[in-house]
Amino acid sequence: MPENQRTILIIDDSVEDRETYRRYLLGDSKYNYTILEEEDGEKGLKLCRLVKVDAILLDFLLPDIDGLEFLKELKTGVDITNLPVVMLTGQGNEAIAVQAMKSGASDYLVKGNMTAESFRLAIQSVVEQTHLKKKLEQSEQRFRTSVENMLDCFGIYTSIRSSSGQIVDFLVEYVNRAACASNRMTAEEQIGKRLLELLPYYRETKLFDDYCLVVEGGEPLVKEVLVDADIFGNQHLPKTFDIRAAKLDDGVVVAWRDITAQKLAEAEIIKALDKEKELSSLRSRFISIASHDLRTPLTSILSAAECLEHYSYRWTEEKKLSYLHRIQASVKEMTALLNDVLLLATSEAGKIEFNPAPLDLIKFCRQLTEEMQLGAGEAHTINFISGTLPLAPANKSLSFPPPTSRGLKEGSVIACMDTKLLRHIFTNLLSNAIKYSPQGGSVYFKLTIEDGVAIFQVQDEGIGIPPQELPRVFESFHRGQNVGSIPGTGLGLSIVKTSCSLHGGTITVESELNKGASFTVCLPLNYQSKSRE
């Protein structure tokens, strides 16, 4: 329909009056009117039900009903409520005018007192007000429909002030369906209630204070809020909300959404990126260490082989043998490095096999001690102690008390563990204890049993580990800053920790610089991995 097209219904039993109103309306330069006419009230009501009209011109005195009765019927009619009615009467009775306006009339005109211009202006005013009212209702309906169906939570809160003007709470004016689901309350349970009574955590999370600042200062709010899980029915995880608020009159309009899943996903992405950076760093360190540690024994092998090739005819058998031993030692060094790299790769891929079998821990430790002592030389002494002696206290002297005859010394302890992984753990720890005690000294290897757990302790009197290095001591390729020229790749302890985890155990370290280090390994005597359960 054109913007200036309007439909008017005239209900008047006077043909002359209807003709006058028609002439006035057709003379309007602003609107083009379609004019409908009826001479009594009942017919007018029926026509209203059939045709959509923009306004009604109603004579107060009709043959069948008066204007007030017509307004009453109009209010109860189906699809014809809220039609604007201009009441027309031949009597300038103020009481009737007041009664008509109270009954729902939009305006009241006295026939004898109006001119064509005043009549047109009155009709224009009523029509325009009705048009604007419909537009506003449509806009409100669209807004309400949009807000009700939006995924974000939405609420309008009006401030409640004390006698001194301070905001003491907010009154809930409106919440949409998403907000009801978020707050776990119906709209009826919230609207008209105090915000802090409904949601006390608004004070704990400072949201109440933030809303007060929005109202008083006018600046919009954008904030992420972490809410304890107990608020939402003892859920496992706290919830994170993205909150946005703006001032609305003497209150706030608030939109919020649950971004817990998003934050968890972001955390996983950051974790993956950190892991990728760590792997990249590991690759760089591996290339650096491997190129050095592989090149050194290869250079030694090549040099010894060339010497044997060119000069062996003048050497004694003893000197030839020493060069062969040098080649063998370099090959063993390379083999050990490659084995560590291979084991690390297997560990990173989660493919290290765990094959527990019964073994005597006392016998195992004694045999390993004897083997390690043979390779340690005279400068180092490896002492195996089995018993119920207390472990070395943290941050104090790391020396053991003297052996005792109590406990396990002469007995045996049968455990179910992976001998191969166990050998790797303690060969590495004992080798490190010897290697990082370049001046020689004693190395202590202790075993105690407590509540079904085997507690091993390997302790030396060497260079120790700097305090700032302790958190990273089990990282792959990491080596302490004080190792100097002592050879090593930084792989051993990383694999040791993995081997302990496969046994369902733990490894910890304590150290004092230049006073030695103490590694404590705790392994269940009979652990079955989840893959075997």
Secondary structure as the mmCIF struct_conf table of DSSP 4:
data_model
#
loop_
_struct_conf.conf_type_id
_struct_conf.id
_struct_conf.beg_label_comp_id
_struct_conf.beg_label_asym_id
_struct_conf.beg_label_seq_id
_struct_conf.end_label_comp_id
_struct_conf.end_label_asym_id
_struct_conf.end_label_seq_id
TURN_TY1_P TURN_TY1_P1 GLU A 3 ASN A 4
STRN STRN1 GLN A 5 ILE A 11
BEND BEND1 ASP A 13 ASP A 13
HELX_RH_AL_P HELX_RH_AL_P1 VAL A 15 LEU A 26
TURN_TY1_P TURN_TY1_P2 GLY A 27 GLY A 27
BEND BEND2 SER A 29 LYS A 30
STRN STRN2 ASN A 32 GLU A 38
BEND BEND3 GLU A 39 ASP A 40
HELX_RH_AL_P HELX_RH_AL_P2 GLY A 41 LEU A 50
BEND BEND4 VAL A 51 VAL A 51
BEND BEND5 ASP A 54 ASP A 54
STRN STRN3 ALA A 55 ASP A 59
BEND BEND6 PHE A 60 PHE A 60
STRN STRN4 LEU A 61 LEU A 61
BEND BEND7 PRO A 63 ILE A 65
STRN STRN5 ASP A 66 ASP A 66
HELX_RH_AL_P HELX_RH_AL_P3 GLY A 67 THR A 76
BEND BEND8 GLY A 77 GLY A 77
TURN_TY1_P TURN_TY1_P3 VAL A 78 ASP A 79
TURN_TY1_P TURN_TY1_P4 THR A 81 ASN A 82
STRN STRN6 VAL A 85 THR A 89
BEND BEND9 GLY A 90 GLN A 91
HELX_RH_AL_P HELX_RH_AL_P4 GLU A 94 SER A 103
TURN_TY1_P TURN_TY1_P5 GLY A 104 GLY A 104
BEND BEND10 SER A 106 SER A 106
STRN STRN7 ASP A 107 VAL A 110
HELX_RH_3T_P HELX_RH_3T_P1 LYS A 111 ASN A 113
HELX_RH_AL_P HELX_RH_AL_P5 ALA A 116 ASN A 149
BEND BEND11 LEU A 151 ASP A 152
STRN STRN8 CYS A 153 ARG A 161
TURN_TY1_P TURN_TY1_P6 SER A 163 SER A 164
BEND BEND12 GLY A 165 GLY A 165
STRN STRN9 ILE A 167 VAL A 175
HELX_RH_AL_P HELX_RH_AL_P6 ARG A 177 ASN A 183
TURN_TY1_P TURN_TY1_P7 ARG A 184 ARG A 184
BEND BEND13 MET A 185 MET A 185
HELX_RH_AL_P HELX_RH_AL_P7 ALA A 187 GLN A 190
TURN_TY1_P TURN_TY1_P8 ILE A 191 GLY A 192
BEND BEND14 LYS A 193 LYS A 193
STRN STRN10 ARG A 194 ARG A 194
HELX_RH_AL_P HELX_RH_AL_P8 LEU A 195 LEU A 198
TURN_TY1_P TURN_TY1_P9 PRO A 200 PRO A 200
HELX_RH_AL_P HELX_RH_AL_P9 TYR A 201 GLU A 204
TURN_TY1_P TURN_TY1_P10 THR A 205 LYS A 206
HELX_RH_AL_P HELX_RH_AL_P10 LEU A 207 GLY A 217
STRN STRN11 LEU A 221 VAL A 227
HELX_RH_3T_P HELX_RH_3T_P2 ALA A 229 PHE A 232
BEND BEND15 GLY A 233 ASN A 234
BEND BEND16 HIS A 236 LEU A 237
STRN STRN12 LYS A 239 LEU A 248
TURN_TY1_P TURN_TY1_P11 ASP A 249 ASP A 250
STRN STRN13 GLY A 251 ASP A 258
HELX_RH_AL_P HELX_RH_AL_P11 THR A 260 TYR A 311
HELX_RH_3T_P HELX_RH_3T_P3 SER A 312 ARG A 314
BEND BEND17 TRP A 315 TRP A 315
HELX_RH_AL_P HELX_RH_AL_P12 GLU A 317 GLU A 348
TURN_TY1_P TURN_TY1_P12 ALA A 349 GLY A 350
STRN STRN14 ALA A 357 ASP A 360
HELX_RH_AL_P HELX_RH_AL_P13 LEU A 361 ALA A 376
TURN_TY1_P TURN_TY1_P13 GLU A 378 ALA A 379
STRN STRN15 HIS A 380 SER A 386
BEND BEND18 GLY A 387 THR A 388
HELX_LH_PP_P HELX_LH_PP_P1 LEU A 389 PRO A 393
TURN_TY1_P TURN_TY1_P14 ALA A 394 ASN A 395
BEND BEND19 LYS A 396 LYS A 396
HELX_LH_PP_P HELX_LH_PP_P2 SER A 399 PRO A 403
BEND BEND20 SER A 405 ARG A 406
TURN_TY1_P TURN_TY1_P15 GLY A 407 GLU A 410
BEND BEND21 GLY A 411 GLY A 411
STRN STRN16 ILE A 414 MET A 417
HELX_RH_AL_P HELX_RH_AL_P14 THR A 419 LYS A 435
TURN_TY1_P TURN_TY1_P16 TYR A 436 TYR A 436
TURN_TY1_P TURN_TY1_P17 PRO A 438 GLN A 439
STRN STRN17 GLY A 441 GLU A 450
TURN_TY1_P TURN_TY1_P18 ASP A 451 GLY A 452
STRN STRN18 VAL A 453 GLN A 459
BEND BEND22 GLY A 462 ILE A 463
HELX_RH_3T_P HELX_RH_3T_P4 PRO A 467 ARG A 472
TURN_TY1_P TURN_TY1_P19 VAL A 473 PHE A 474
BEND BEND23 GLU A 475 GLU A 475
TURN_TY1_P TURN_TY1_P20 SER A 476 PHE A 477
TURN_TY1_P TURN_TY1_P21 GLN A 481 ASN A 482
TURN_TY1_P TURN_TY1_P22 GLY A 484 SER A 485
BEND BEND24 GLY A 490 GLY A 490
HELX_RH_AL_P HELX_RH_AL_P15 GLY A 492 LEU A 502
TURN_TY1_P TURN_TY1_P23 HIS A 503 GLY A 504
STRN STRN19 THR A 506 GLU A 512
TURN_TY1_P TURN_TY1_P24 LEU A 513 LYS A 515
STRN STRN20 GLY A 516 PRO A 524
TURN_TY1_P TURN_TY1_P25 LEU A 525 LEU A 525
STRN STRN21 ASN A 526 ASN A 526
HELX_RH_3T_P HELX_RH_3T_P5 LYS A 530 ARG A 532
#
